[in-house]
Amino acid sequence: MTTEKKSLRIEREVKTLRQLALERMRNAILQSHFLPGERLVERPLCDELGVSRTVVREVLRHLETEGLVENIANLGPVVKKVDLDEAIQIYEIRALLEGSAARACAEKSTPEIVAYLSLILDAVQEAFRNKDYDNVLLKVGQFYEYMFGSGGKTVAWKLAETLNARINQLRAHTIRSPGRDKASFKEMKKLLDAIEAKDGAAAERASVEHVQAVIRILVDSQSKRDAADEPAATDLPAPARSPARPRRQNAAA
């Protein structure tokens, strides 16, 4: 009697309306379609996203847990402002987590790990070249996720993930800074070289230096705003707002 083998076929995941709406709203905030301090009113969001009020409320609650939205008394949900002190604290935590993961990844480095990280870094450079900043964020995230995983730092990655939305909100600004494309690639290449050399201390140092470079950009940007005596409505410099998107006809598409 033969036992029938189970099919290995992978079932394609079908995203729910809530997941699609959450991704759309998160990206809209990261791309400055909604600016820091801007109110997020349910009815217009329902019309723009093509979903119900229930879905919009669930999405806004989730974005609040990610630190991208805050609820203000007598005003309701607004895009959360990130001030300089909070931004620095976020990056300091990131430096600790990524530094530890970089050291672990270097100590466990293999040619396969280095080859895959190199492919991702090439994709980061290509995205910068095309000014495809959404893809820059995506590929940089993939680089660090693989680095954490390769170093066996799965718990640290889960902690890092809780900060990722706010980190990407900050990255969305810093990656547009003049010359940041070349500097960022150079810093990440230095990290990758240390991983390839299996030099844990150098990898940790390169990772921390990469984060410190971003902190300097944030501090410099705020200093320039203060010197110009500009109103600090958004606290951090915002890229040009993208044009409003047409309403999506089919939310499941």
Buried (B, 14 or more C-beta within 10 A) or exposed (E): EEEEEEEEEEEEEEEEBBBBBBEBBBBBBBBBBBBBBBEBEBEEBBEBBBBBEEBBBBBBEBBBEBBBBBEEEEEBBBBBBBBBEBBBEBBEBBBBBBBBBBBBBBBBBEEEBBEBBBBBBEBBBEBBEEEEBEBBBBBBBBBBBBBBBBBBBEEBBEEBBEBBBBBBBBBBBBBBBEEBBEBBBEBBBBBBBBBBEBBBEBBBBBBBBBBEBBBEBBEEBBEEBEEEEEEEEBBBBBEEEEEEEEEBEEBEE
